[in-house]
Amino acid sequence: MTAKPEKKLTRLLLKFGNIDPERASAKQYELLKDNRVWRAFINGYSRNGFVIFDGEALPREELLEKLGDLEPEITGEETVTVGELVESSYSWNNVLGQVS
């Protein structure tokens, strides 16, 4: 699967009401098996996380339904391009951020 760098993705910041570390890990794994989800991080200790997904391929309602048992609450929403996501994933970004 290829995507153009300017393709828009949606990043939902989430807070969870009913979660524990084991269920968080299992749900994160389940989400990441779906090729419409680009990134997912669910922290069962702090009860928050985020999901970056293709809103054209995966409707928000379907994503929230998959997370339903964790009682998700959307706390923020951002739009990010594929290019920005890839660039933010480079390990050298972490090093350069600490140097400056």
Salt bridges, closest charged atoms under 4 A:
ASP20 OD2 - ARG23 NH1 3.96
GLU30 OE1 - LYS27 NZ 3.71
ASP34 OD2 - ARG36 NH2 2.84
ASP34 OD2 - LYS66 NZ 2.79
ASP54 OD2 - LYS7 NZ 3.19
GLU56 OE1 - LYS7 NZ 3.41
GLU62 OE2 - ARG36 NH2 2.87
ASP69 OD2 - ARG23 NH2 3.89
ASP69 OD1 - LYS27 NZ 3.28
GLU77 OE2 - ARG60 NH2 2.80
GLU78 OE1 - ARG11 NH1 3.96
